[in-house]
Amino acid sequence: MDARLIHLAQTALAVFLEALPFLVLGSLVSACMEVFVPRAWVERRVPKSLPGALAFGVALGTVLPTCECGVVPVVRRMMGKGVPVPAAVAYMLAAPVVNPVVMVSTWVAFRGDALMTGLRAAVVAATAVAVGISVRRMAVDEALRSNVAGTQDSCGCGCGHDHDACGHDHVHADPVSTQAPLLPQFRTVQGAMATTPAMASAANGAASPAVAPPAAAVSRVAQLHGVARHMTADLLDACAWLLPGALAAAAFRTFAPPEALFLFMDTPALAIPALMGLAVLLSVCSEADAFVAASFVGFPASARLAFVALGPMLDLKLMAMYGAAFRRGLVLRLVVLPTLCVWAACMLLAGLGVLE
């Protein structure tokens, strides 16, 4: 086998395996928050003022981590339940980056570089606030498409999940249904139908003994099952997006001509937009994109910062989800403003020499 192909496979596998533990941890945390934290409890506490709503949206991302793969359906339901558009937009853009799991994965990917980790969170948070300010006068019905505006749950089951939009299977713990007794059991004896002792006592006027397990135990098992299902679905989805990113990063390091690499090394003005475009095309999950960016060792740090800052706010899969959930005015803001903000911030940092 060609030595370059072996190097390609080894590099891609190294990037994938290094990111995998953080994908598992992120999927577990997100699944637990989805199942055990009532979203309505959070939504009732949104501040009314614009600064408070924006701060709430960004801060909520630190305690309610959501990968960008699933944040759009969550925000759509939040808006439908009355959460102000600025707070919902700030949360949607900030949550995939400012949460502790992604912060730790960024720190590990960049070999303990606290400056890169902090700047990533700061650039994304500032962008989220800027986009939130731009929609401060936008009402919910102006932001959501007409087929979802004012709706509470697309599935109609009251669970808060949009089954069609997120593509995951869900398990619901229904405390009412779990209290129902089990169905009577029948058995045939010598060709005649006989009842169970429970049915016999009921026929004689006696109270039927409880045959169902405790409702609390059934509910807890269903919740744990739901966590496992959410975690599995999120993990598989994230891995599906990570693998192409790892292969692209490995291919770049294996096949890129040295002269092209030298051009980008000394030209942030070219490297920054190049990696911003690559982040949009690769659509790598925010829990793993730092490992892909760190592998682009020939690019300046400002360009790698642009990669990890823009990708969680704007990529191909997100643009499709934006168009399906939101009206054109909001979609244009979500595409144009993050691009401009990230480009300006990274160019400024490169010009000031903050990142070497």
C-alpha positions in Angstrom: 0.0 0.0 0.0 1.2 3.5 -0.7 2.9 5.1 2.2 0.8 8.2 1.9 -2.4 6.3 2.2 -1.1 4.6 5.4 -0.2 8.0 6.8 -3.6 9.3 5.8 -5.4 6.4 7.6 -3.2 6.7 10.7 -3.7 10.5 11.0 -7.4 10.3 10.5 -7.7 7.6 13.1 -5.6 9.5 15.6 -7.9 12.6 15.2 -11.0 10.5 15.5 -9.9 8.6 18.6 -8.6 11.7 20.4 -12.0 13.4 20.0 -14.2 10.3 20.8 -14.1 10.5 24.6 -15.4 14.1 24.5 -18.1 13.1 22.1 -19.2 10.4 24.5 -19.1 12.8 27.5 -20.9 15.5 25.6 -23.7 13.1 24.4 -24.2 11.9 28.0 -24.4 15.4 29.5 -26.8 16.5 26.8 -29.0 13.5 27.2 -29.2 13.9 30.9 -30.1 17.5 30.6 -32.8 16.7 28.0 -34.4 14.0 30.2 -34.1 15.3 33.7 -34.2 19.2 33.4 -37.7 20.6 32.7 -37.3 23.1 29.9 -40.4 25.0 31.0 -38.8 25.7 34.4 -35.9 27.4 32.6 -38.1 29.3 30.1 -40.2 30.9 32.9 -37.1 32.6 34.3 -36.1 34.5 31.1 -35.4 38.2 32.0 -37.6 40.8 30.3 -34.9 43.4 29.5 -32.7 43.1 26.4 -29.3 43.0 28.3 -30.8 40.5 30.8 -32.2 38.3 28.0 -28.9 38.2 26.1 -26.9 37.4 29.2 -29.5 34.7 30.1 -29.2 33.2 26.7 -25.4 33.0 26.7 -25.3 31.8 30.4 -27.9 29.2 29.7 -25.5 27.6 27.2 -23.0 26.9 30.0 -25.5 24.9 32.0 -27.7 23.5 29.2 -25.2 22.2 26.7 -26.6 21.4 23.3 -24.7 20.4 20.2 -25.4 22.5 17.2 -26.7 19.3 15.6 -29.8 19.5 17.8 -30.0 23.1 19.0 -32.3 24.5 16.3 -35.4 22.3 17.2 -34.9 23.2 20.8 -34.7 27.0 20.1 -37.7 26.7 17.8 -39.8 25.2 20.6 -38.4 27.8 23.1 -39.6 30.6 20.8 -43.0 28.9 20.3 -43.4 28.9 24.1 -42.8 32.6 24.4 -39.0 32.9 25.0 -37.9 36.3 23.5 -36.2 36.0 20.1 -32.9 37.7 21.3 -32.5 35.3 24.2 -33.3 32.3 22.1 -30.9 33.3 19.3 -28.1 34.1 21.8 -28.5 30.6 23.4 -28.6 28.9 20.0 -25.3 30.4 18.8 -23.5 30.3 22.1 -24.5 26.9 23.6 -22.5 24.7 21.3 -19.3 26.4 22.4 -19.5 28.0 25.8 -20.5 24.8 27.6 -17.8 23.0 29.8 -17.5 19.9 27.7 -16.5 21.9 24.6 -14.3 24.2 26.6 -12.4 21.2 28.0 -12.2 19.5 24.6 -10.8 22.7 23.1 -8.2 23.0 25.9 -7.0 19.4 25.3 -7.0 19.6 21.5 -4.8 22.7 21.6 -2.4 21.1 24.2 -3.5 23.2 27.2 -3.6 26.5 25.4 -5.9 28.5 27.7 -5.7 31.6 25.5 -7.1 29.8 22.5 -9.8 28.2 24.6 -10.8 31.5 26.2 -10.8 33.4 22.9 -13.0 30.8 21.2 -15.6 31.2 23.9 -15.3 35.0 23.9 -15.6 35.4 20.1 -18.6 33.1 20.0 -20.3 34.8 23.0 -19.7 38.3 21.5 -21.1 37.1 18.2 -24.2 35.6 19.8 -24.8 38.9 21.6 -24.3 40.9 18.4 -26.8 38.8 16.5 -29.2 38.9 19.5 -29.1 42.7 19.5 -29.9 42.7 15.7 -33.1 40.9 16.4 -34.2 42.9 19.4 -37.4 44.2 17.7 -38.2 40.9 16.0 -41.4 39.2 17.3 -41.7 35.4 17.6 -44.1 35.2 14.6 -41.6 37.2 12.5 -38.8 34.8 13.4 -40.5 31.4 13.0 -42.0 30.1 9.9 -45.8 30.0 9.9 -46.0 26.2 10.1 -44.2 26.2 13.5 -45.0 29.6 15.0 -47.0 29.4 18.2 -46.7 25.6 18.4 -45.6 24.0 21.5 -44.6 20.5 20.4 -44.5 19.3 16.9 -45.2 15.7 17.9 -48.2 16.6 20.0 -47.3 14.3 22.8 -46.2 17.0 25.3 -42.7 15.7 25.6 -41.0 18.8 24.1 -39.4 16.8 21.3 -39.7 17.3 17.6 -39.4 13.7 16.4 -39.3 14.5 12.7 -36.9 17.4 13.0 -34.2 15.9 15.2 -34.4 12.4 13.8 -34.0 10.7 17.2 -36.1 8.1 18.9 -37.5 9.1 22.2 -38.8 7.3 25.2 -41.3 9.0 27.4 -41.9 8.3 31.0 -45.7 8.7 31.5 -46.5 8.6 35.2 -50.2 8.2 34.3 -49.9 5.2 32.0 -47.4 3.4 34.2 -50.0 3.3 37.0 -52.4 1.2 34.9 -52.6 -2.4 36.0 -51.2 -5.1 33.8 -53.6 -6.9 31.4 -55.3 -10.0 32.8 -53.6 -13.2 32.0 -55.5 -16.3 30.7 -54.5 -19.9 30.5 -56.2 -22.9 29.0 -56.7 -26.0 31.2 -58.1 -29.2 29.6 -59.7 -27.2 26.8 -61.5 -24.8 29.3 -60.5 -21.2 29.8 -59.4 -20.5 33.4 -58.7 -17.1 35.0 -55.7 -16.0 37.0 -56.1 -15.7 40.8 -56.5 -11.9 40.4 -59.4 -12.4 38.0 -61.0 -15.0 40.2 -60.9 -12.8 43.3 -62.3 -9.9 41.2 -65.2 -12.2 40.1 -66.0 -13.1 43.7 -66.2 -9.4 44.6 -62.8 -9.1 46.1 -60.5 -6.3 45.3 -57.9 -7.1 42.7 -54.4 -7.1 44.0 -51.9 -4.7 42.4 -49.9 -6.5 39.8 -48.0 -3.5 38.3 -44.6 -2.4 39.5 -44.4 0.9 41.4 -45.0 3.8 39.1 -41.9 5.6 40.3 -39.7 2.7 39.5 -41.1 2.3 36.0 -40.8 6.0 35.4 -37.1 6.0 36.5 -36.3 3.1 34.3 -38.0 4.8 31.4 -36.0 8.0 32.1 -32.7 6.0 32.1 -33.7 4.3 28.9 -34.4 7.7 27.4 -31.0 8.9 28.4 -29.4 5.9 26.7 -31.4 6.4 23.6 -30.7 10.1 23.4 -27.0 9.5 24.1 -26.7 6.8 21.4 -28.4 8.8 18.8 -26.4 12.0 19.5 -23.1 10.1 19.6 -23.7 8.3 16.3 -24.8 11.6 14.6 -21.7 13.4 15.9 -19.4 10.6 14.8 -20.9 10.7 11.4 -19.9 14.3 11.0 -16.5 13.9 12.8 -15.2 11.2 10.4 -15.3 13.3 7.2 -13.6 16.1 9.1 -10.9 13.9 10.4 -10.4 12.5 6.9 -10.2 16.0 5.4 -7.7 17.1 8.0 -5.6 14.0 7.4 -5.8 14.5 3.6 -4.7 18.1 3.9 -1.7 17.1 6.0 -0.8 14.2 3.7 -1.4 15.6 0.2 -1.2 19.4 0.5 1.7 20.8 -1.5 4.3 22.4 0.8 4.2 25.7 -1.2 0.5 26.1 -0.5 1.1 25.5 3.2 3.8 28.2 3.3 1.5 30.6 1.6 -1.1 30.3 4.3 1.4 30.2 7.1 2.4 33.9 6.5 -0.9 35.3 5.2 -3.7 35.5 7.8 -5.8 37.5 5.4 -6.0 34.4 3.2 -5.9 31.7 5.9 -8.7 33.1 7.9 -11.4 33.1 5.2 -10.0 29.8 3.9 -10.6 28.0 7.2 -13.9 29.7 7.7 -15.1 28.3 4.4 -13.7 24.9 5.3 -15.6 25.0 8.6 -18.8 25.6 6.8 -18.2 22.8 4.3 -17.0 20.1 6.8 -19.8 20.7 9.3 -17.8 19.0 12.2 -19.6 18.8 15.6 -18.5 21.5 18.1 -17.4 18.8 20.5 -14.8 17.5 18.0 -13.9 20.4 15.7 -11.1 21.6 17.9 -9.2 18.4 17.2 -9.6 18.9 13.5 -8.5 22.5 13.7 -5.5 21.6 15.9 -4.3 19.3 13.2 -4.0 22.1 10.7 -0.6 22.9 12.1 0.5 25.0 9.1 -2.1 27.6 9.5 -1.8 30.6 11.8 -3.6 30.4 15.2 -6.0 33.2 14.1 -7.2 31.1 11.2 -7.7 28.0 13.4 -9.6 30.2 15.8 -11.8 31.3 13.0 -12.5 27.6 12.1 -13.6 26.7 15.6 -15.6 29.9 16.2 -17.6 29.9 13.0 -18.3 26.2 12.5 -20.7 25.8 15.5 -22.7 28.8 14.4 -22.8 28.3 10.6 -22.3 25.2 8.5 -24.1 23.3 5.8 -26.4 21.3 8.0 -27.2 24.4 10.1 -28.1 26.5 7.1 -30.6 23.8 6.0 -32.1 23.7 9.5 -32.2 27.5 9.7 -34.2 27.6 6.5 -36.6 25.0 7.6 -37.4 26.6 11.0 -37.0 30.4 10.6 -38.1 33.1 8.3 -35.8 34.7 5.7 -35.0 37.8 7.7 -33.7 35.8 10.7 -31.9 33.3 8.4 -30.0 36.1 6.6 -28.9 37.5 10.0 -27.7 34.0 11.1 -25.7 33.6 8.0 -24.2 37.0 7.4 -23.6 38.4 10.9 -21.6 35.4 12.4 -19.4 35.4 9.3 -18.6 39.1 9.5 -18.1 39.0 13.3 -15.8 36.1 13.3 -13.8 37.4 10.4 -13.4 40.9 11.9 -12.5 39.5 15.4 -9.9 37.1 14.0 -8.4 39.7 11.7 -8.1 42.1 14.6 -6.5 39.5 16.9 -4.0 38.6 14.1 -3.2 42.3 13.5 -2.6 42.9 17.2 -0.4 39.9 17.5 -2.5 38.4 20.2 -2.3 34.9 18.6 1.1 33.7 17.3 
